[in-house]
Amino acid sequence: MAEVAPAPAPAAPAKAAKKKVSKVKRSGPTVNELIVKAVSASKERNGVSLAALKKDLAAGGYDVDKNKARLKMAVRSLVSKGTLVQTKGTGASGSFKMNKKAAERCHKWV
């Protein structure tokens, strides 16, 4: 019996080069800037509660329901940076007011 050589496998098609997807730079203020504006505009002595902050942002056109987690993380980061002071509560709940020392640094956002 004559030995038959196996047929060569067809060459794999060359992979198409991946297209680079450039991220679109969003216009408008960041969540941190919106929170700082809302808290600094408040005249409350004990600060602004998280619920009042959400109402204020929703009135300004921000989609609070869609971005709940982003809002909480932004509040926590502003407290840890020292921009906001938490007067009541823990975590992202409670009341917040501007830190007097940070108010001068953030005047460009307002």
Buried (B, 14 or more C-beta within 10 A) or exposed (E): EEEEEEEEEEEEEEEEEEEEEEEEEEEEBEBBBBBBBBBBEBEEEEBBBBEBBBBBBEEEEBEBEEBEEEBBBBBBBBBEEEBBBBBEEEEBBBBBBBBEEBBEEBEEBE
